[in-house]
Amino acid sequence: MKIVQEIPYNGAEQRIERLNLRPLVEEVRSILRTSKVKLKEQRHANSGGVLRKLLDARFEQQGGWSRRAAGGSDWKKCIEIDGVTVCVEVEIQVSARSDLVVIDIYHLRRSIQSGEIDLGVLIVPTDRLTPFLKSRQPSLRETQRAIEETDAHRIPLLVMAIEHDGPGPPLQEQPR
C-alpha cells in the first residue's frame, strides 16, 4: 500500500518526537508499505473486507501488536524506552460504513483521555481508492469532516490515507 498523505492533529508530530513514539509509527508505516495490494480499478469491484483481512494479517505477522476486544481499537502496541512505557493504538477503516468512523474516533479519544495510549492512528482509504471498494467506508475527506465535527482535532491523532499499489485483479471474498 502507498501512504499518500498523513495528517497530524493536536500536536501529534511533537508528541511522536517528544515521547519517542517514532519506532511505533514507523512500524505502522512499514506494515502498510510492505503490504502489496493491487486491485481492479473499477467502481465497487473490490472487497473492503478482503483488504481489511490483509492488513490485519500484516499487523499479526509483525508481532507485538495486540488485537483489541470489541468496544476498543483494532490494534495496540506498547514499548518501553528508558523505563517509560509508550503506547499507540491503530484503527483501520477500510471495510465498514462511513458513519462508523465516528465510533473509531470515539475509541481513540477514550483511550487517549484515559491515559491508556499516547497517540491514535487512523488508517483510511484515499478519496481515489474509496470508489473501488464495495463497502461504504469513509473517504479521507469524510474522515476529516468527522474529525472536525466530533472535535477530535483536539486529540493527538495521526490520519494515514492509503492507496493501492496499482491495477490488478479484483479483491474478492472467496466462496465458502
Secondary structure, 3 states (H helix, E strand, C coil): CEEEEEEEECCHHHHHHHCCCHHHHHHHHHHHHCCCCEECCCCCCECHHHHHHHHHHHHHHHCCCEECCCCCCCEEEEEEECCEEEEEEEEECCCCCHHHHHHHHHHHHHHHHCCCCCEEEEEEECCCCHHHECCCCCCHHHHHHHHHHCCHHHCCEEEEEEECCEECCCCCCCCC
